[in-house]
Amino acid sequence: MIKIPPFLKSGDRVIILASARKISKQELCDTISLLESKGLKVCLGESINAEDNQFAGSDELRARDLQKAIDDKEIKAVFFARGGYGSVRMIDKVDFTPLEKNPKWLIGYSDVTVILNHVYFKHSVATLHAIMPVNIKKEIYFSSAIESLFSLLFGQTFSFTSTSNFAQKDCKVKGRVVGGNLSVLYSMLGSESFGQTDDLILLIEDLDEYLYHIDRMMQALKRAGKLKNLKALIVGAMTQMHDNTIPFGKTAYEIIEEAVKEYNYPKIFGVSIGHIEEKNNAVVIGGEMLIEVKNNQIKTLQ
């Protein structure tokens, strides 16, 4: 049974820390103001302002920082400050088992995909794929990314509509969502952090990748059996894709569609999730989602 962490309420204590690339306290000012406006008490981990080349301190420091947040029963949610690269380097240094008895929200996306799915697959605790502090600025306080984040954290249902420019079949599907950043999922293959996907809705999105690498990753997931028995595949933003001098000949969506064309489950392209900042709608990893597609309009309810 999947454990849903307690929803937040005014007065709860939350922490911002970094599991990957370095970040300064100054870069978090708008996020801190926003969280405090929701009645939350904000503290910062020792990884904030820490530096070890591109990382927010050593692997040991970042792991220790996250461990303290997991062990502290007064902390009700952990906001990962940013992605980049580095979470996979420290994840096996952290004991997540306390979350099984005292679940709390872990919030992030991109590189944090490894943590979100590790906690779901190994510990059966839901997490939140959502905008991170590095992306939060005052000018997007009233965006769907922010609205969805706080709606789901405070226990409200949230629905959003996406308009896709990729032709697809009308469908309606309900199921439990896993996944996130395609490149990170690819790096997790063969590990306990990426378990069986049968009868689950798999979310994928990505940023700044070559098209041939999208194909390589999809073929790897396919060969590993991650795509065969899904309830549905939902594809979010594929942002800033690159091509070679000799063109690959297909868009990212076309590459993904080709990889799963033999399967009969719904494939839904163009969902507003991923590296699109103010439109990066939050998704509960391990939570139930209802998706309906009609005339390339995608309605999503959690």
C-alpha positions as CSV (number, residue, x, y, z in Angstrom):
1,M,0.0,0.0,0.0
2,I,1.3,3.4,-1.0
3,K,1.7,5.8,1.9
4,I,0.7,9.4,1.2
5,P,2.5,11.9,3.5
6,P,0.3,14.1,5.7
7,F,-0.8,17.2,4.0
8,L,0.8,20.5,5.1
9,K,-0.9,23.1,7.2
10,S,0.0,26.6,8.4
11,G,2.7,26.5,11.1
12,D,4.4,23.4,9.7
13,R,8.2,23.4,9.4
14,V,9.8,22.7,6.1
15,I,13.4,22.6,4.8
16,I,15.2,23.6,1.6
17,L,18.3,21.7,0.8
18,A,20.4,20.7,-2.2
19,S,21.1,17.1,-3.4
20,A,22.9,18.0,-6.6
21,R,24.3,21.3,-7.9
22,K,25.3,24.2,-5.6
23,I,23.0,27.1,-4.9
24,S,23.2,30.2,-2.7
25,K,20.8,31.4,-0.1
26,Q,20.4,34.6,-2.1
27,E,18.9,32.6,-5.0
28,L,16.2,31.3,-2.6
29,C,14.8,34.6,-1.4
30,D,11.6,34.5,-3.5
31,T,10.9,30.9,-2.6
32,I,11.4,31.6,1.1
33,S,9.0,34.6,0.9
34,L,6.4,32.4,-0.9
35,L,6.6,29.6,1.6
36,E,6.3,31.9,4.5
37,S,3.3,33.6,2.9
38,K,1.6,30.1,3.1
39,G,2.2,30.0,6.9
40,L,5.2,27.6,6.7
41,K,8.3,27.9,8.8
42,V,11.3,27.6,6.6
43,C,14.8,26.4,7.5
44,L,17.8,25.8,5.2
45,G,20.1,22.8,5.1
46,E,23.8,23.0,5.4
47,S,24.1,22.1,1.7
48,I,22.8,25.6,0.9
49,N,25.8,27.8,0.2
50,A,28.1,24.8,0.4
51,E,30.4,24.2,-2.6
52,D,32.5,21.3,-3.9
53,N,33.2,22.2,-7.6
54,Q,29.7,22.1,-9.2
55,F,28.1,20.2,-6.3
56,A,26.4,21.6,-3.1
57,G,29.2,20.3,-0.9
58,S,30.6,16.7,-0.9
59,D,28.4,13.6,-1.5
60,E,28.7,13.0,2.3
61,L,27.6,16.5,3.2
62,R,24.6,16.4,0.9
63,A,23.6,12.9,2.1
64,R,24.0,14.0,5.8
65,D,21.9,17.0,5.1
66,L,19.1,14.9,3.7
67,Q,19.4,12.3,6.4
68,K,18.9,14.9,9.1
69,A,15.8,16.2,7.4
70,I,14.3,12.7,7.1
71,D,15.1,11.9,10.7
72,D,13.7,15.2,12.1
73,K,10.0,14.6,12.9
74,E,9.4,18.3,13.1
75,I,10.2,18.7,9.3
76,K,7.1,18.0,7.3
77,A,8.4,18.6,3.8
78,V,11.8,18.7,2.0
79,F,12.1,21.0,-0.9
80,F,15.1,20.2,-3.1
81,A,16.6,23.5,-4.2
82,R,17.6,22.6,-7.7
83,G,18.6,19.8,-10.0
84,G,21.7,19.7,-12.3
85,Y,23.5,16.5,-11.5
86,G,24.5,14.8,-8.3
87,S,21.6,13.1,-6.5
88,V,22.5,9.6,-7.8
89,R,26.0,10.0,-6.2
90,M,24.6,10.3,-2.7
91,I,21.3,8.4,-2.7
92,D,22.8,5.1,-1.4
93,K,24.3,7.0,1.5
94,V,20.9,7.9,2.8
95,D,18.6,5.7,4.9
96,F,15.0,6.4,3.8
97,T,13.3,3.8,6.0
98,P,12.2,6.3,8.6
99,L,9.8,7.6,5.9
100,E,7.9,4.3,6.1
101,K,6.6,5.2,9.6
102,N,6.8,9.0,9.4
103,P,6.3,9.9,5.7
104,K,6.9,13.5,4.7
105,W,6.8,15.2,1.3
106,L,10.0,15.2,-0.8
107,I,9.6,17.7,-3.6
108,G,11.5,18.3,-6.8
109,Y,12.0,17.1,-10.4
110,S,14.7,16.7,-13.0
111,D,17.8,15.2,-11.3
112,V,15.7,14.7,-8.2
113,T,13.8,12.0,-10.2
114,V,16.1,9.4,-8.7
115,I,15.1,10.3,-5.2
116,L,11.4,10.5,-5.9
117,N,11.2,7.1,-7.6
118,H,13.6,5.4,-5.1
119,V,11.3,6.4,-2.3
120,Y,8.3,5.1,-4.2
121,F,9.7,1.8,-5.4
122,K,11.7,0.8,-2.4
123,H,9.7,2.4,0.5
124,S,6.2,2.7,-1.0
125,V,5.9,6.4,0.0
126,A,4.5,9.0,-2.4
127,T,6.6,12.0,-3.4
128,L,5.9,15.2,-5.4
129,H,7.3,15.9,-8.9
130,A,7.1,19.7,-9.0
131,I,8.8,23.0,-9.6
132,M,11.9,23.7,-7.4
133,P,13.1,26.8,-5.6
134,V,15.7,27.6,-8.3
135,N,12.8,28.2,-10.7
136,I,10.5,30.2,-8.4
137,K,10.5,33.9,-8.9
138,K,7.9,36.5,-7.9
139,E,6.7,36.9,-11.4
140,I,5.4,33.3,-11.5
141,Y,3.8,33.3,-8.0
142,F,0.3,32.9,-9.6
143,S,1.3,30.3,-12.2
144,S,-0.2,26.9,-12.6
145,A,3.2,25.4,-11.5
146,I,2.9,27.2,-8.1
147,E,-0.9,26.6,-7.8
148,S,-0.5,22.9,-8.4
149,L,2.4,22.7,-6.0
150,F,0.5,24.1,-3.0
151,S,-2.9,22.5,-3.9
152,L,-1.4,19.1,-3.7
153,L,0.8,19.8,-0.7
154,F,-2.2,21.2,1.2
155,G,-4.5,18.3,0.3
156,Q,-6.7,19.8,-2.4
157,T,-7.5,18.3,-5.8
158,F,-5.9,19.9,-8.8
159,S,-6.9,19.8,-12.4
160,F,-5.1,21.3,-15.4
161,T,-5.5,21.3,-19.2
162,S,-2.8,21.0,-21.8
163,T,-3.1,21.7,-25.5
164,S,-0.9,19.4,-27.5
165,N,0.2,20.0,-31.1
166,F,1.0,16.3,-31.6
167,A,-1.7,14.3,-33.2
168,Q,-2.9,11.5,-30.9
169,K,-5.9,9.3,-30.2
170,D,-8.7,10.3,-27.8
171,C,-8.6,8.3,-24.6
172,K,-9.4,8.2,-20.9
173,V,-7.2,6.5,-18.3
174,K,-6.7,6.4,-14.6
175,G,-3.8,5.0,-12.7
176,R,-0.8,5.5,-10.4
177,V,2.0,7.7,-11.8
178,V,5.8,7.1,-11.6
179,G,8.7,8.4,-13.6
180,G,10.0,11.9,-14.4
181,N,13.2,12.9,-16.2
182,L,14.0,10.4,-19.0
183,S,17.8,10.8,-18.7
184,V,17.7,10.1,-15.0
185,L,15.4,7.1,-15.4
186,Y,17.8,5.8,-17.9
187,S,20.6,6.1,-15.4
188,M,18.5,4.2,-12.9
189,L,18.0,1.1,-15.0
190,G,19.1,-2.1,-13.2
191,S,18.8,-0.5,-9.7
192,E,16.3,-0.9,-7.0
193,S,15.3,2.8,-7.5
194,F,13.5,1.9,-10.7
195,G,11.2,-1.1,-10.1
196,Q,8.5,-2.9,-12.0
197,T,6.3,-0.5,-14.1
198,D,3.5,-3.0,-14.9
199,D,0.0,-1.4,-14.8
200,L,1.5,2.0,-13.9
201,I,1.3,5.3,-15.8
202,L,4.9,6.3,-16.7
203,L,5.7,10.0,-17.0
204,I,8.8,11.0,-19.0
205,E,10.2,14.5,-19.9
206,D,13.6,15.9,-20.7
207,L,15.8,18.9,-21.4
208,D,18.8,19.7,-23.5
209,E,19.3,16.2,-25.1
210,Y,20.3,15.1,-28.6
211,L,17.6,13.4,-30.5
212,Y,19.6,10.2,-31.1
213,H,20.1,10.0,-27.3
214,I,16.3,10.1,-26.8
215,D,16.1,7.1,-29.1
216,R,18.9,5.3,-27.2
217,M,17.2,5.9,-23.9
218,M,13.8,4.8,-25.1
219,Q,15.3,1.6,-26.6
220,A,17.1,0.9,-23.3
221,L,13.9,1.3,-21.3
222,K,12.1,-0.9,-23.9
223,R,14.7,-3.7,-23.7
224,A,14.6,-3.5,-19.9
225,G,10.8,-4.2,-20.0
226,K,9.8,-0.8,-18.5
227,L,7.5,0.1,-21.4
228,K,5.8,-3.2,-22.2
229,N,2.9,-3.4,-19.7
230,L,2.2,0.2,-18.8
231,K,-1.3,1.4,-18.1
232,A,-0.3,4.5,-20.1
233,L,2.7,6.6,-21.1
234,I,2.5,10.4,-20.6
235,V,5.1,12.6,-22.2
236,G,5.7,16.0,-20.9
237,A,7.9,18.8,-22.2
238,M,10.9,17.7,-24.4
239,T,12.7,21.1,-24.1
240,Q,15.7,22.4,-26.1
241,M,16.3,19.2,-28.1
242,H,19.4,19.1,-30.3
243,D,20.2,17.4,-33.6
244,N,23.4,16.4,-35.3
245,T,24.8,17.7,-38.6
246,I,23.2,14.7,-40.2
247,P,19.6,15.0,-39.0
248,F,18.1,12.1,-37.0
249,G,14.9,12.6,-39.1
250,K,12.4,12.6,-36.3
251,T,11.2,14.8,-33.5
252,A,11.5,13.7,-29.8
253,Y,7.8,12.9,-29.8
254,E,8.1,10.9,-33.0
255,I,11.0,8.9,-31.6
256,I,9.1,8.1,-28.4
257,E,5.9,7.2,-30.4
258,E,7.9,4.8,-32.6
259,A,9.4,3.1,-29.6
260,V,6.0,2.2,-28.1
261,K,3.9,1.9,-31.2
262,E,3.4,-1.9,-30.7
263,Y,1.8,-1.5,-27.3
264,N,-1.9,-0.9,-27.0
265,Y,-2.0,1.4,-23.9
266,P,-2.7,5.1,-24.3
267,K,0.2,7.3,-25.3
268,I,-0.4,10.9,-24.3
269,F,2.0,13.6,-25.7
270,G,2.2,17.3,-24.7
271,V,1.3,17.2,-21.0
272,S,2.3,20.4,-19.3
273,I,4.9,18.9,-17.0
274,G,8.7,19.2,-16.9
275,H,11.2,21.9,-17.9
276,I,8.7,24.6,-18.7
277,E,8.9,26.6,-15.4
278,E,5.6,28.3,-14.8
279,K,3.7,25.5,-16.6
280,N,5.5,22.7,-14.8
281,N,2.4,21.3,-13.1
282,A,3.0,19.2,-10.0
283,V,2.4,15.4,-10.1
284,V,2.2,13.0,-7.1
285,I,4.7,10.2,-7.8
286,G,2.8,7.2,-6.5
287,G,-0.5,9.0,-6.6
288,E,-3.6,8.4,-8.7
289,M,-4.2,10.5,-11.8
290,L,-7.1,10.7,-14.2
291,I,-6.3,11.8,-17.8
292,E,-8.7,12.4,-20.6
293,V,-7.6,13.3,-24.2
294,K,-10.1,14.7,-26.6
295,N,-9.2,16.6,-29.8
296,N,-5.7,17.1,-28.5
297,Q,-6.9,18.7,-25.4
298,I,-5.5,16.9,-22.3
299,K,-7.4,17.2,-19.1
300,T,-5.7,16.0,-16.0
301,L,-7.1,15.5,-12.5
302,Q,-5.3,14.5,-9.3
